[in-house]
Amino acid sequence: MAKLIYSALTSLDGYIVDEEGSFDWAEPDAEVHAFVNELERPVGTHLYGRRMYEVMRFWETEIDPSAPAHFRDYGEIWRSADKVVYSSTLQSVSTPRTRLERSFHPEAVRSLKAALDRDISIGGSGLAAHAIQAGLVDEYHLFLNPIAVGGGTHFLPDHVRVELELIDEHRFANGVVHLHYRTSS
């Protein structure tokens, strides 16, 4: 049975993008990116909302041989996984191994988790909020960046209580801290 994993690079005050919609302050350096690559390697399917998919599809064509090794590696990891995009406005998807779903159905995701051997990641705080509210997320990977941005889009939804157990933490040379939590039973 696959786990559903929610990962994000966040500010110390819990935002994944700031009030201007920017997340350049969270761009991982080589050490953090290599760590993220290892977390993503076992993922067989990515679930995305439209906006996150539009950001992530960059990796479909990022095969510049002069790019840093951790970039090329992530591109290969991303291209090898299946993707499901949830959108009521997107007309079609533009990447291989990708299907479009018009709405998020918790029971369909439960069935997907039960059917797959490889883990599933969920990307985008709006889509993740639906999964968190439905009790579907099994693990959280939070990369806290040493910056407070004061506003923007939250990593976690409001008005939802989730009990978590800390599994691991890791500090990087650039001040980023990775926190790995499992949902408590």
C-alpha positions as CSV (number, residue, x, y, z in Angstrom):
1,M,0.0,0.0,0.0
2,A,1.3,3.4,-1.0
3,K,1.7,6.3,1.4
4,L,0.4,9.8,0.5
5,I,3.2,12.3,1.2
6,Y,2.9,16.1,1.4
7,S,6.2,18.0,1.0
8,A,6.9,21.7,0.8
9,L,9.6,24.3,1.0
10,T,8.2,26.9,3.5
11,S,9.1,30.1,5.2
12,L,9.6,30.0,9.0
13,D,6.2,31.5,9.4
14,G,4.6,28.7,7.3
15,Y,4.1,30.1,3.8
16,I,4.9,28.4,0.5
17,V,4.7,31.6,-1.5
18,D,4.8,35.2,-0.3
19,E,2.1,37.9,-0.8
20,E,3.5,38.7,-4.3
21,G,3.2,35.0,-5.3
22,S,7.0,34.6,-5.2
23,F,8.9,31.6,-3.8
24,D,12.4,32.4,-5.0
25,W,13.4,32.8,-1.4
26,A,12.9,29.0,-1.1
27,E,15.0,27.9,-4.0
28,P,17.0,24.9,-2.7
29,D,20.7,24.9,-3.0
30,A,22.6,21.8,-4.2
31,E,22.6,20.1,-0.8
32,V,18.9,20.6,-0.2
33,H,18.0,19.7,-3.8
34,A,19.9,16.4,-3.6
35,F,18.1,15.6,-0.4
36,V,14.7,16.3,-2.0
37,N,15.7,14.1,-4.9
38,E,16.2,11.2,-2.6
39,L,12.8,11.8,-1.0
40,E,11.2,12.0,-4.4
41,R,12.9,8.9,-5.9
42,P,10.5,6.3,-4.4
43,V,7.4,8.3,-5.5
44,G,5.5,6.7,-8.4
45,T,2.7,9.2,-8.7
46,H,2.3,12.9,-8.2
47,L,-1.1,14.5,-7.5
48,Y,-1.2,18.2,-8.5
49,G,-3.6,21.1,-8.6
50,R,-3.5,23.2,-11.8
51,R,-1.1,25.9,-10.5
52,M,1.4,23.4,-9.1
53,Y,1.3,21.4,-12.3
54,E,2.0,24.5,-14.3
55,V,5.1,25.1,-12.2
56,M,6.3,21.5,-12.1
57,R,5.9,20.8,-15.8
58,F,9.2,22.8,-16.3
59,W,10.9,19.5,-15.3
60,E,9.5,17.7,-18.4
61,T,11.8,19.7,-20.7
62,E,14.7,20.5,-18.2
63,I,17.3,18.2,-19.8
64,D,20.1,20.8,-20.4
65,P,23.3,18.7,-20.2
66,S,25.1,21.7,-18.7
67,A,22.6,22.0,-15.8
68,P,23.9,20.9,-12.4
69,A,23.7,17.2,-11.7
70,H,21.0,17.6,-9.0
71,F,18.8,19.4,-11.5
72,R,19.2,16.8,-14.2
73,D,18.6,14.1,-11.6
74,Y,15.4,15.7,-10.4
75,G,14.1,16.0,-14.0
76,E,14.7,12.3,-14.6
77,I,12.9,11.5,-11.3
78,W,9.9,13.7,-12.3
79,R,9.6,12.4,-15.8
80,S,9.6,8.8,-14.6
81,A,6.6,9.3,-12.3
82,D,2.9,9.3,-13.2
83,K,1.0,12.5,-12.7
84,V,-2.7,13.3,-11.9
85,V,-3.7,16.9,-12.3
86,Y,-7.0,18.1,-10.7
87,S,-8.5,21.0,-12.5
88,S,-11.9,22.2,-13.6
89,T,-10.4,24.9,-15.8
90,L,-7.4,23.2,-17.6
91,Q,-8.3,22.1,-21.0
92,S,-5.6,19.4,-21.4
93,V,-2.3,18.3,-20.0
94,S,0.9,18.8,-21.9
95,T,3.2,16.2,-20.4
96,P,3.5,12.4,-20.8
97,R,2.3,10.0,-18.1
98,T,-0.2,12.6,-17.0
99,R,-4.0,12.4,-16.7
100,L,-6.5,15.2,-16.0
101,E,-9.2,14.8,-13.4
102,R,-12.0,17.4,-13.0
103,S,-12.4,17.1,-9.3
104,F,-10.8,15.6,-6.2
105,H,-12.6,12.6,-4.8
106,P,-11.2,11.2,-1.5
107,E,-12.4,7.7,-2.1
108,A,-10.6,7.6,-5.5
109,V,-7.4,8.6,-3.8
110,R,-7.9,6.0,-1.0
111,S,-8.4,3.4,-3.8
112,L,-5.2,4.6,-5.5
113,K,-3.2,4.3,-2.3
114,A,-4.5,0.8,-1.8
115,A,-3.7,-0.2,-5.4
116,L,-0.2,1.2,-5.7
117,D,3.1,-0.1,-4.4
118,R,5.1,3.1,-4.9
119,D,4.3,6.2,-2.8
120,I,2.2,9.1,-3.9
121,S,3.0,12.8,-3.4
122,I,0.6,15.6,-3.3
123,G,1.6,19.1,-4.4
124,G,-0.1,22.4,-4.0
125,S,-1.6,23.6,-0.7
126,G,-5.1,23.8,-2.0
127,L,-5.2,20.2,-3.2
128,A,-3.3,19.1,-0.2
129,A,-5.9,20.8,2.1
130,H,-8.6,18.5,0.6
131,A,-6.4,15.5,1.3
132,I,-5.6,16.6,4.8
133,Q,-9.2,17.3,5.6
134,A,-10.1,13.8,4.3
135,G,-7.4,12.2,6.5
136,L,-5.5,10.9,3.5
137,V,-2.0,12.3,4.1
138,D,0.3,9.8,5.8
139,E,3.5,11.8,6.0
140,Y,4.7,15.4,5.9
141,H,8.1,16.7,4.8
142,L,8.6,20.4,5.7
143,F,11.7,22.3,4.6
144,L,11.8,25.4,6.8
145,N,13.7,28.2,5.2
146,P,15.4,30.8,7.5
147,I,13.1,33.6,6.4
148,A,9.7,35.0,7.6
149,V,7.8,36.5,4.7
150,G,4.8,37.8,6.6
151,G,2.0,36.5,4.4
152,G,1.0,34.6,1.3
153,T,-0.2,31.0,0.9
154,H,0.0,28.8,3.9
155,F,1.5,25.3,3.8
156,L,-1.3,23.9,6.0
157,P,-5.0,24.6,5.8
158,D,-6.9,26.5,8.6
159,H,-9.4,24.8,10.9
160,V,-7.9,21.3,10.6
161,R,-6.3,19.5,13.5
162,V,-3.8,16.7,12.7
163,E,-1.8,14.9,15.3
164,L,1.8,14.3,14.1
165,E,4.8,12.3,15.2
166,L,8.2,13.6,14.4
167,I,10.2,10.9,12.6
168,D,13.3,12.7,11.6
169,E,14.9,16.1,11.3
170,H,17.9,17.3,9.4
171,R,19.7,20.7,9.4
172,F,21.5,21.9,6.2
173,A,24.5,24.2,6.0
174,N,22.3,27.0,4.5
175,G,20.1,27.1,7.5
176,V,17.2,25.1,6.1
177,V,15.7,22.5,8.5
178,H,13.9,19.4,7.2
179,L,11.2,18.0,9.5
180,H,9.7,14.7,8.7
181,Y,6.4,13.8,10.4
182,R,4.1,10.8,10.3
183,T,0.3,11.1,11.0
184,S,-0.4,9.7,14.4
185,S,-2.9,6.9,14.6
